[in-house]
């Protein structure tokens, strides 16, 4: 395989896992996690060698999706054409349910638009995942001083946008299994307004990758449940000139999609 080619191009507006040969093993988690460790290990080595570039990052993200599909997880993704409707970089504003979206989103976005994450600074210290996390020029926030985090994210966000990079942000203050609009801040919209670019909302449903509630050290690596469908939906871009309007648009898009997907139980009233 040519290393400079993306393994998936996603030419259509919709992606759905091919289920014609779908098989679910007896122990999906035990089958999946060794593959994940291998993928991250390779990415880690590439990071240390300085070759974990756009292509290798997107391809390793695709590897994770395929590893999940190999244990029976089904993806349904729509609105892929909305990623490129704005010619400039954009801010992708998304709800956050599990580690699945962190690994999977680059496969769908990076192949269409250069992108970086806003992420927790503590991820850089993870023994295996640290080098991979930091190799992709993320914007790190500490979450200890909200004002400092805001100013840092605004400065770093402007720098990334000026480099032609879009930004993925999960604005909910604490990741929860449910969507709480009261905890969903407007940082992404503020960065977009400051830089004169659009916001693209992402609604997602990723509880097929569970959270470990008993062991905090591995809280991001819970049970893999192939009976639960994975969904991503990219909404049409909106100008951030009116910050309140753009923020409400993102919130309503996520709530509407969760309701359409029959998961209004995930919306905090």
LORODREN-135129 format. One record per residue (C-alpha): residue number from 1; residue in one letter; x, y, z. Coordinates in nm, 2 decimals. Each point is the difference from the previous one (the first is absolute). Layout:
<pts>
resi|resn|east|north|up
NUM|A|X|Y|Z
...
</pts>
This chain:
<pts>
resi|resn|east|north|up
1|X|0.00|0.00|0.00
2|X|0.12|0.35|-0.09
3|X|0.05|0.18|0.34
4|X|-0.10|0.33|-0.16
5|X|-0.35|-0.12|-0.09
6|X|-0.31|0.00|0.22
7|X|-0.14|-0.35|0.02
8|X|-0.35|0.14|0.00
9|X|-0.13|0.29|-0.21
10|X|-0.37|0.02|0.11
11|X|-0.12|0.14|-0.34
12|X|-0.36|-0.04|0.09
13|X|-0.20|0.20|0.25
14|X|-0.08|-0.31|0.21
15|X|0.21|-0.28|0.13
16|X|-0.14|-0.33|0.13
17|X|0.19|-0.31|0.11
18|X|-0.03|-0.29|-0.24
19|X|-0.20|-0.26|0.21
20|X|-0.01|-0.27|-0.27
21|X|0.27|-0.20|0.18
22|X|-0.06|0.13|0.35
23|X|0.11|-0.23|0.29
24|X|-0.02|0.07|0.37
25|X|0.26|-0.19|0.20
26|X|-0.09|-0.14|0.35
27|X|0.22|0.26|0.17
28|X|0.02|0.31|-0.22
29|X|0.20|0.20|0.25
30|X|0.27|-0.27|0.03
31|X|0.02|-0.01|-0.38
32|X|0.01|0.37|-0.05
33|X|0.24|0.14|0.26
34|X|0.31|-0.20|-0.10
35|X|-0.05|0.15|-0.35
36|X|-0.04|0.35|0.14
37|X|0.33|-0.03|0.20
38|X|0.18|-0.12|-0.32
39|X|-0.14|0.30|-0.19
40|X|0.10|0.25|0.27
41|X|0.34|-0.16|0.04
42|X|0.07|0.04|-0.37
43|X|-0.12|0.36|0.01
44|X|0.22|0.06|0.31
45|X|0.31|-0.13|-0.19
46|X|-0.09|0.22|-0.30
47|X|-0.04|0.30|0.24
48|X|0.34|-0.05|0.15
49|X|0.15|-0.03|-0.35
50|X|-0.17|0.32|-0.11
51|X|-0.21|-0.16|-0.27
52|X|-0.34|-0.01|0.16
53|X|-0.13|0.24|-0.26
54|X|-0.35|0.08|-0.14
55|X|-0.01|-0.32|-0.20
56|X|0.12|-0.24|0.27
57|X|-0.23|0.16|0.25
58|X|-0.31|-0.03|-0.22
59|X|0.10|-0.36|-0.09
60|X|0.05|-0.10|0.36
61|X|-0.35|0.14|0.07
62|X|-0.13|-0.21|-0.28
63|X|0.17|-0.30|0.15
64|X|-0.19|0.06|0.33
65|X|-0.33|0.02|-0.18
66|X|0.08|-0.32|-0.19
67|X|0.10|-0.17|0.33
68|X|-0.34|0.09|0.14
69|X|-0.18|-0.11|-0.31
70|X|0.19|-0.33|0.02
71|X|-0.16|-0.07|0.34
72|X|-0.35|0.08|-0.13
73|X|-0.03|0.38|0.07
74|X|-0.20|0.17|-0.27
75|X|0.06|0.37|-0.10
76|X|-0.26|0.22|-0.16
77|X|0.13|0.35|-0.10
78|X|-0.18|0.27|-0.19
79|X|0.06|0.36|-0.10
80|X|0.36|-0.06|-0.12
81|X|-0.04|0.26|-0.27
82|X|-0.05|0.26|0.27
83|X|0.36|-0.03|0.10
84|X|0.12|0.18|-0.31
85|X|-0.29|0.24|-0.07
86|X|0.20|0.28|0.15
87|X|0.32|0.07|-0.19
88|X|0.18|0.13|0.31
89|X|0.09|-0.20|0.31
90|X|-0.30|-0.06|0.24
91|X|-0.06|-0.08|0.36
92|X|-0.16|-0.34|0.05
93|X|-0.22|0.01|0.31
94|X|-0.11|-0.34|0.13
95|X|-0.15|-0.17|0.30
96|X|0.23|-0.26|0.16
97|X|-0.10|-0.35|0.12
98|X|0.31|-0.22|-0.01
99|X|0.35|-0.06|-0.13
100|X|-0.14|-0.13|-0.33
101|X|-0.05|0.34|-0.15
102|X|0.35|0.12|0.09
103|X|0.15|-0.29|-0.19
104|X|-0.25|-0.01|-0.29
105|X|-0.07|0.37|-0.10
106|X|0.34|0.05|-0.17
107|X|-0.08|-0.27|-0.25
108|X|-0.31|0.20|-0.12
109|X|0.13|0.35|0.04
110|X|0.37|0.00|-0.07
111|X|-0.04|-0.15|-0.34
112|X|-0.21|0.31|-0.09
113|X|0.14|0.28|0.22
114|X|0.32|0.02|0.20
115|X|-0.11|0.00|0.36
116|X|0.12|0.00|0.36
117|X|-0.16|-0.07|0.34
118|X|-0.05|0.21|0.31
119|X|0.09|-0.25|0.27
120|X|0.07|-0.04|0.37
121|X|0.37|0.07|0.08
122|X|0.01|-0.32|0.21
123|X|-0.02|-0.22|-0.31
124|X|0.35|0.10|-0.08
125|X|0.12|-0.19|0.30
126|X|-0.17|-0.33|-0.08
127|X|0.28|-0.26|-0.04
128|X|-0.11|-0.15|-0.33
129|X|-0.23|0.26|-0.14
130|X|0.20|0.32|0.09
131|X|0.23|0.01|-0.30
132|X|-0.29|-0.07|-0.24
133|X|-0.22|0.26|0.16
134|X|0.26|0.28|-0.01
135|X|0.14|-0.08|-0.35
136|X|-0.30|0.15|-0.17
137|X|0.05|0.36|0.12
138|X|-0.30|0.00|0.23
139|X|-0.11|0.29|0.22
140|X|0.04|-0.11|0.36
141|X|-0.20|0.14|0.29
142|X|0.05|-0.07|0.36
143|X|-0.36|0.04|0.13
144|X|0.12|0.15|0.33
145|X|-0.02|0.37|-0.08
146|X|-0.30|0.07|-0.24
147|X|0.12|0.35|-0.08
148|X|0.35|-0.10|-0.09
149|X|-0.13|-0.30|-0.20
150|X|-0.23|0.24|-0.19
151|X|0.28|0.24|-0.09
152|X|0.24|-0.28|-0.09
153|X|-0.26|-0.17|-0.22
154|X|-0.08|0.33|-0.18
155|X|0.37|0.07|-0.07
156|X|0.08|-0.35|-0.11
157|X|-0.32|-0.03|-0.19
158|X|0.08|0.31|-0.21
159|X|0.35|-0.14|-0.07
160|X|-0.14|-0.34|-0.12
161|X|-0.26|0.18|-0.22
162|X|0.27|0.22|-0.15
163|X|0.18|-0.32|-0.09
164|X|-0.31|-0.12|-0.19
165|X|-0.11|-0.25|0.26
166|X|-0.35|-0.07|0.13
167|X|-0.06|-0.08|0.36
168|X|-0.20|-0.27|0.18
169|X|-0.14|0.09|0.34
170|X|-0.21|-0.18|0.25
171|X|-0.14|0.30|0.20
172|X|-0.18|-0.19|0.28
173|X|0.19|0.08|0.32
174|X|0.00|-0.36|0.11
175|X|-0.05|-0.29|-0.23
176|X|-0.32|-0.18|0.09
177|X|-0.21|-0.27|-0.15
178|X|-0.27|0.25|-0.04
179|X|-0.02|0.34|-0.18
180|X|-0.04|0.29|0.24
181|X|-0.03|0.33|-0.18
182|X|0.06|0.19|0.32
183|X|0.35|-0.15|0.01
184|X|0.06|0.06|-0.37
185|X|0.21|0.31|-0.03
186|X|0.04|0.24|-0.29
187|X|0.38|-0.02|-0.04
188|X|-0.01|-0.14|-0.35
189|X|-0.24|0.27|-0.11
190|X|0.22|0.27|0.15
191|X|0.31|-0.13|-0.18
192|X|-0.20|-0.01|-0.33
193|X|-0.13|0.36|0.05
194|X|0.34|0.13|0.08
195|X|0.14|-0.14|-0.32
196|X|-0.29|0.07|-0.23
197|X|-0.07|-0.37|-0.08
198|X|-0.30|-0.23|0.02
199|X|-0.11|-0.26|0.25
200|X|-0.09|-0.35|-0.09
201|X|-0.20|-0.20|0.26
202|X|0.05|-0.37|0.05
203|X|-0.26|-0.21|0.17
204|X|0.13|-0.34|0.10
205|X|-0.11|-0.32|0.18
206|X|0.29|-0.22|0.10
207|X|-0.10|-0.19|0.31
208|X|0.10|-0.32|-0.19
209|X|0.34|0.08|0.16
210|X|-0.08|0.00|0.37
211|X|0.17|0.19|0.29
212|X|0.16|-0.19|0.28
213|X|-0.17|0.12|0.32
214|X|0.19|-0.22|0.24
215|X|0.36|0.06|-0.09
216|X|0.08|0.37|-0.04
217|X|0.35|-0.07|-0.15
218|X|-0.17|-0.16|-0.30
219|X|-0.33|0.18|0.00
220|X|0.01|0.07|-0.37
221|X|0.02|-0.37|-0.09
222|X|-0.32|-0.17|0.09
223|X|-0.21|-0.27|-0.16
224|X|-0.04|-0.02|-0.38
225|X|-0.37|-0.06|-0.07
226|X|-0.06|-0.08|-0.37
227|X|-0.38|-0.01|0.05
228|X|0.01|0.38|0.03
229|X|0.02|0.20|-0.33
230|X|0.27|0.27|-0.03
231|X|-0.13|0.32|-0.16
232|X|0.16|0.32|-0.12
233|X|-0.18|0.28|-0.16
234|X|0.17|0.31|-0.14
235|X|-0.23|0.30|-0.03
236|X|0.01|0.29|-0.25
237|X|0.25|0.27|0.09
238|X|-0.12|0.32|0.17
239|X|0.16|0.34|0.03
240|X|0.12|0.09|0.35
241|X|-0.06|0.37|-0.05
242|X|-0.30|-0.03|0.23
243|X|0.16|-0.21|0.28
244|X|-0.32|-0.07|0.19
245|X|-0.18|-0.11|-0.31
246|X|0.29|-0.23|-0.10
247|X|0.02|-0.15|0.34
248|X|-0.37|-0.07|0.02
249|X|0.01|-0.15|-0.35
250|X|0.27|-0.25|0.11
251|X|-0.20|-0.09|0.31
252|X|-0.32|-0.05|-0.19
253|X|0.17|-0.20|-0.27
254|X|0.13|-0.25|0.25
255|X|-0.32|-0.02|0.19
256|X|-0.21|-0.05|-0.32
257|X|0.23|-0.28|-0.12
258|X|0.00|-0.18|0.33
259|X|-0.38|0.02|-0.01
260|X|-0.02|-0.13|-0.36
261|X|0.23|-0.29|0.10
262|X|-0.25|-0.10|0.27
263|X|0.24|0.11|0.28
264|X|-0.17|0.30|0.16
265|X|0.07|-0.18|0.32
266|X|0.36|0.13|-0.03
267|X|-0.12|0.36|0.01
268|X|0.01|0.17|0.34
269|X|-0.31|0.20|0.04
</pts>
